[in-house]
Amino acid sequence: MRCAFYAFPIALLAVIAFSIYSAAAGAITLVDGTAWSSIALSLLFPSMVFAYLLAKGNTLKGITDQLGLSRKRFAVKYVGAGILVFLSVLAVEFGIGAFEAATGISLPTNVQQALAGVPLYFLLFSFLVAPIDEEILFRGFLVPRIGIAASSAIFAAVHYISYFSISEVIAAFLFGLVSGYVFKRTRSLYPSVIGHALVNALGLAAAFL
């Protein structure tokens, strides 16, 4: 069992390398190569966390407890907390819009361009799976170790690399602060996962509608 957890990150790195090489060689489209490598990278986040914690002698039950993913950490109040996390990000988006309108300074987003032409399976993954992967690493694993602000900064940097968008960096950093605070208070990862999924769903809807 442990060997499978140790081997999985290596397999994902191989998928990333294969996707990039195949797209560069023309064996697959650039869109598919980007989608495959992005999915593999997202799955790499939790796989590294689990492999590391298993190597440190933790059990799977202990890891899920530590990450805030145990059954006792899922309750209606945490669903409500996740909705509040989402609403806080929505308020930030409105705030960015108000700032642009008041100052004439544009903070453009590249989400629509980044998602243009991506396959349906990638969109579904972005909504259903990616929030879990990212929250396991950035909130469940990093917040207790390096703090809310530092983990939020890394989270924002990853989103900048993905979108090259100032507004996305601002929203990602503030989401990290809010969701990190909620995780510290509740010791449950479910609020940030729910909030993250809702934010992604809103972003997908805004990009295509």
Buried (B, 14 or more C-beta within 10 A) or exposed (E): EEEEBBEBBEBBBEBBEBBBEBBEEEEBEEBBBBBBBBBBBBBBBBBBBBBBBBEEEBEEEBBBBBBBBBEEBBEEEBEEBBBBBBEBBBEBBEEBEEBBEEEEEEBEBBBEEBBEEBEEEBBEBBBEBBBBBBBBBBBBBBBBEEEBEBBBBBBBEBBBEBBEBBBBBBBBBBBBBBBBBBBEEBBBBBBBBBBBBBBBBBBBEEBEE
